Amino acid sequence: MKTWKIASLSVLLFFVGCKKDDNIVDQRNETLVIASVLPSQKESLVLMGGGSGEGAWAPMYICKYLNASEWRLWYSDLQIRGFDEIYEEGYEYCIEVRTTYYRPDPKLQDHNPRDCKLVKLLFKERKESQDIPADYLEE
């Protein structure tokens, strides 16, 4: 019985001692509309992996904030975890994302102190997105 109480107290102290990440500076949820087309090849490929020349090419999107009129580019240095895997051209999406901002780590040269992940897919509709600037689509 005494061992059980000690074990219970240890578990309780473990959970009480857990705290949120001290490196998190801010978190924001935003609702984005993602266009049904990707930007032109010249705009859409950004080398990942820093200046070493190594890394993978990652897509970026044409997007706008919900109720905004102007489209903008979403760069691949901030991948949307959970959305990149499900995106299909020809569909316009409305998604909620959470962006977490971290304190920069001076020990890491190419560290991106942000992280973005899909919180919720609000809708996926087959349609052609309207009023996208021509320079986003030109080859």
Beta strands, then each sheet from edge to edge (+ up, - down):
strand 1: 24-34
strand 2: 46-47
strand 3: 57-58
strand 4: 61-65
strand 5: 72-74
strand 6: 80-81
strand 7: 91-102
strand 8: 114-126
sheet 1: 5+ 4- 1+ 7- 8+ 6+
sheet 2: 2+ 3-
end
